[in-house]
Amino acid sequence: MLPTPDAVRQYILAGIPCDLVQVEGDGQHFTALIVSPSFIGKRVLERHQLVYAALDGRMRAEIHALSMKTLTPEEWGRTHG
């Protein structure tokens, strides 16, 4: 069974404390907006690694592709304040 956007959202929330997670997708290809205090002081690559760790191997088994925008609460507030 292919994962739903809500399932991917729940996987992320289970692994990272987030202020906001929005996921869209078709079962294999997903886009995500993730706002988390866990991203403070981390570079983009480190942020993405945190998300991949939260997905716990599902990137290989269930999710074909994930495009993500990862922001700290401060970064989110500056653009959506």
Backbone as a chain_set.jsonl record, in Angstrom:
{"seq": "MLPTPDAVRQYILAGIPCDLVQVEGDGQHFTALIVSPSFIGKRVLERHQLVYAALDGRMRAEIHALSMKTLTPEEWGRTHG", "coords": {"N": [[0.836, -1.18, 0.0], [0.547, 2.209, -0.818], [1.92, 5.085, 0.799], [0.021, 7.751, 2.283], [-0.25, 11.365, 2.002], [-0.926, 12.28, 4.584], [-0.013, 10.166, 6.179], [2.766, 10.326, 5.767], [3.182, 12.817, 6.894], [2.546, 12.222, 9.565], [4.61, 10.381, 10.138], [6.827, 12.096, 10.085], [6.156, 13.895, 12.162], [6.249, 12.136, 14.3], [8.92, 11.779, 14.661], [10.236, 14.225, 14.878], [10.002, 17.216, 16.728], [7.638, 19.514, 15.73], [6.451, 22.694, 14.581], [4.882, 23.092, 12.42], [3.751, 21.049, 9.806], [3.287, 20.352, 6.524], [2.172, 18.298, 3.996], [2.087, 17.172, 0.694], [1.169, 14.993, -1.984], [1.356, 12.088, -4.196], [1.421, 9.48, -3.385], [3.834, 8.305, -4.005], [5.599, 10.347, -4.749], [6.393, 13.21, -2.99], [5.881, 16.468, -1.526], [7.024, 18.605, 1.03], [6.51, 20.941, 3.649], [8.201, 21.937, 6.388], [8.365, 23.093, 9.618], [10.395, 23.553, 12.269], [11.761, 23.722, 15.581], [13.954, 22.153, 15.918], [15.606, 22.557, 13.795], [17.111, 24.786, 14.232], [20.184, 26.442, 13.99], [21.205, 24.589, 12.238], [22.444, 23.484, 9.068], [21.013, 23.284, 5.728], [21.377, 20.671, 4.664], [21.788, 19.181, 7.02], [19.315, 19.537, 8.227], [17.645, 18.201, 6.434], [18.662, 15.641, 6.765], [17.779, 15.111, 9.36], [15.024, 14.899, 8.886], [14.96, 12.693, 7.126], [15.905, 10.752, 8.899], [13.766, 10.708, 10.668], [11.877, 9.559, 9.042], [12.705, 6.996, 9.021], [13.872, 4.89, 7.28], [11.847, 4.626, 5.441], [12.109, 6.01, 3.091], [13.46, 4.447, 1.273], [11.845, 2.188, 1.135], [9.044, 2.883, 0.923], [8.561, 5.548, 0.057], [9.136, 7.242, -2.847], [10.174, 9.736, -3.684], [10.986, 12.804, -2.062], [10.523, 16.124, -1.757], [11.56, 18.844, 0.054], [10.978, 21.725, 2.122], [12.604, 23.195, 4.656], [12.328, 24.912, 7.626], [13.204, 27.091, 10.349], [11.3, 28.119, 13.253], [11.642, 30.914, 13.492], [12.534, 31.663, 10.897], [10.251, 30.974, 9.436], [8.405, 32.73, 10.611], [9.389, 35.213, 9.739], [8.713, 35.223, 7.044], [6.029, 34.669, 7.031], [4.823, 36.122, 8.985]], "CA": [[0.0, 0.0, 0.0], [1.307, 3.454, -0.896], [1.622, 5.998, 1.903], [-0.729, 8.97, 1.982], [0.416, 12.553, 2.541], [-1.124, 12.344, 6.031], [0.877, 9.188, 6.798], [4.113, 10.907, 5.736], [3.145, 13.878, 7.907], [2.601, 11.578, 10.879], [5.967, 9.834, 10.301], [7.712, 13.224, 10.41], [5.795, 14.376, 13.492], [6.651, 11.145, 15.303], [10.362, 11.797, 14.831], [10.77, 15.577, 15.062], [9.009, 18.18, 17.212], [7.398, 20.484, 14.663], [5.401, 23.69, 14.719], [4.039, 22.978, 11.23], [4.142, 20.089, 8.772], [2.317, 20.237, 5.436], [2.667, 17.333, 3.016], [1.246, 16.879, -0.464], [1.797, 13.979, -2.807], [0.528, 11.129, -4.931], [1.676, 8.118, -2.921], [5.254, 8.017, -4.196], [6.316, 11.62, -4.806], [5.815, 14.109, -1.998], [6.515, 17.739, -1.177], [6.731, 18.893, 2.428], [6.948, 22.157, 4.325], [8.407, 21.52, 7.772], [8.863, 24.154, 10.492], [10.765, 22.892, 13.516], [12.862, 24.292, 16.359], [15.105, 21.25, 15.793], [16.441, 23.015, 12.688], [17.889, 25.956, 14.633], [21.628, 26.255, 13.97], [21.593, 23.525, 11.315], [22.434, 23.774, 7.632], [19.936, 22.608, 5.002], [21.666, 19.239, 4.59], [21.554, 18.607, 8.346], [17.869, 19.541, 8.429], [17.099, 17.113, 5.626], [19.066, 14.395, 7.406], [16.857, 14.9, 10.48], [13.748, 14.431, 8.337], [15.17, 11.326, 6.653], [15.99, 9.893, 10.087], [12.4, 10.572, 11.183], [11.156, 8.658, 8.145], [13.134, 5.672, 9.463], [14.025, 3.911, 6.21], [10.707, 4.601, 4.517], [12.509, 6.594, 1.806], [13.823, 3.357, 0.368], [10.803, 1.177, 1.039], [7.695, 3.352, 0.6], [8.511, 6.88, -0.547], [10.089, 7.314, -3.954], [10.837, 11.041, -3.703], [10.48, 13.808, -1.136], [11.086, 17.458, -1.882], [11.153, 19.508, 1.289], [11.433, 23.038, 2.55], [12.769, 23.074, 6.101], [12.514, 26.239, 8.201], [13.075, 27.28, 11.789], [10.144, 28.987, 13.525], [12.002, 32.305, 13.189], [12.523, 31.829, 9.439], [8.847, 30.929, 9.046], [7.792, 33.967, 11.071], [9.819, 36.336, 8.894], [8.041, 35.199, 5.75], [4.581, 34.497, 7.191], [4.612, 36.764, 10.214]], "C": [[0.886, 1.249, 0.0], [0.937, 4.371, 0.265], [0.838, 7.22, 1.416], [0.073, 10.17, 2.477], [0.257, 12.652, 4.065], [-0.224, 11.349, 6.759], [2.304, 9.725, 6.844], [4.214, 12.012, 6.778], [3.281, 13.276, 9.302], [3.977, 10.955, 11.149], [6.921, 10.944, 10.743], [7.444, 13.718, 11.829], [6.219, 13.413, 14.6], [8.148, 11.22, 15.599], [10.976, 13.145, 15.137], [9.677, 16.454, 15.682], [8.854, 19.299, 16.183], [6.304, 21.465, 15.057], [4.403, 23.575, 13.569], [4.613, 21.918, 10.311], [2.987, 20.021, 7.774], [2.917, 19.318, 4.39], [1.621, 17.161, 1.923], [1.943, 15.794, -1.268], [0.813, 12.99, -3.378], [0.74, 9.683, -4.492], [3.124, 7.696, -3.084], [6.101, 9.276, -4.167], [5.614, 12.618, -3.884], [6.593, 15.415, -1.932], [6.099, 18.053, 0.258], [7.286, 20.25, 2.833], [7.015, 21.786, 5.801], [9.028, 22.673, 8.546], [9.138, 23.511, 11.852], [11.869, 23.646, 14.25], [14.106, 23.405, 16.31], [16.069, 21.693, 14.701], [17.323, 24.207, 13.05], [19.373, 25.612, 14.675], [22.118, 25.178, 13.019], [21.525, 24.012, 9.869], [21.336, 22.949, 6.969], [20.174, 21.099, 4.961], [21.394, 18.555, 5.93], [20.056, 18.539, 8.66], [17.226, 18.383, 7.673], [17.463, 15.758, 6.226], [18.182, 14.082, 8.609], [15.518, 14.349, 9.992], [13.889, 12.993, 7.844], [15.257, 10.346, 7.823], [14.601, 9.667, 10.676], [11.578, 9.61, 10.323], [11.616, 7.214, 8.301], [13.157, 4.62, 8.35], [12.886, 3.868, 5.207], [11.04, 5.217, 3.156], [12.878, 5.498, 0.816], [12.637, 2.427, 0.106], [9.467, 1.692, 0.505], [7.654, 4.629, -0.235], [9.576, 6.982, -1.627], [10.865, 8.627, -3.946], [10.158, 11.987, -2.717], [11.251, 15.098, -1.353], [10.62, 18.225, -0.659], [11.752, 20.887, 1.455], [11.442, 22.967, 4.064], [13.132, 24.437, 6.674], [12.481, 26.172, 9.722], [11.819, 28.113, 12.03], [10.432, 30.458, 13.219], [11.965, 32.573, 11.689], [11.085, 31.841, 8.916], [8.15, 32.234, 9.419], [8.161, 35.174, 10.232], [9.065, 36.388, 7.588], [6.522, 35.117, 5.871], [4.056, 35.169, 8.46], [3.392, 37.303, 10.676]], "O": [[1.863, 1.321, 0.744], [-0.224, 4.429, 0.669], [0.987, 7.654, 0.274], [0.983, 10.009, 3.29], [1.189, 13.057, 4.76], [0.278, 11.651, 7.842], [2.98, 9.588, 7.864], [5.227, 12.125, 7.468], [4.05, 13.774, 10.124], [4.457, 11.001, 12.281], [7.723, 10.757, 11.658], [8.374, 13.935, 12.606], [6.515, 13.841, 15.716], [8.598, 10.779, 16.657], [12.112, 13.216, 15.606], [8.54, 16.437, 15.211], [9.831, 19.952, 15.814], [5.361, 21.12, 15.769], [3.229, 23.916, 13.718], [5.818, 21.888, 10.063], [1.86, 19.678, 8.131], [4.044, 19.532, 3.945], [0.428, 17.023, 2.197], [3.169, 15.685, -1.238], [-0.385, 13.031, -3.097], [0.281, 8.76, -5.164], [3.592, 6.813, -2.366], [7.204, 9.272, -3.619], [4.407, 12.839, -3.985], [7.785, 15.471, -2.234], [4.961, 17.799, 0.652], [8.374, 20.65, 2.419], [6.019, 21.374, 6.394], [10.091, 23.173, 8.178], [8.23, 22.992, 12.501], [12.802, 24.15, 13.625], [15.202, 23.866, 16.629], [17.221, 21.258, 14.677], [18.188, 24.598, 12.266], [19.78, 24.633, 15.301], [23.311, 24.878, 12.986], [20.678, 24.826, 9.501], [20.794, 22.026, 7.576], [19.245, 20.328, 5.203], [20.828, 17.462, 5.962], [19.592, 17.587, 9.288], [16.372, 17.676, 8.207], [16.656, 14.829, 6.197], [17.865, 12.919, 8.857], [14.949, 13.447, 10.605], [13.023, 12.161, 8.118], [14.738, 9.233, 7.74], [14.289, 8.567, 11.133], [10.685, 8.929, 10.828], [10.981, 6.304, 7.769], [12.523, 3.572, 8.475], [12.962, 3.139, 4.218], [10.333, 4.974, 2.178], [12.618, 5.638, -0.379], [12.452, 1.941, -1.01], [8.819, 1.007, -0.287], [6.815, 4.772, -1.125], [10.767, 6.828, -1.357], [12.074, 8.636, -4.174], [8.938, 11.979, -2.556], [12.465, 15.159, -1.158], [9.426, 18.26, -0.362], [12.86, 21.177, 1.002], [10.411, 22.711, 4.687], [14.119, 25.048, 6.265], [11.82, 25.314, 10.307], [11.321, 28.751, 11.103], [9.551, 31.17, 12.738], [11.427, 33.591, 11.252], [10.75, 32.642, 8.044], [7.387, 32.779, 8.621], [7.337, 36.066, 10.033], [8.799, 37.471, 7.067], [5.804, 35.454, 4.929], [2.979, 34.829, 8.95], [3.336, 37.845, 11.78]]}, "num_chains": 1, "name": "protein.A"}
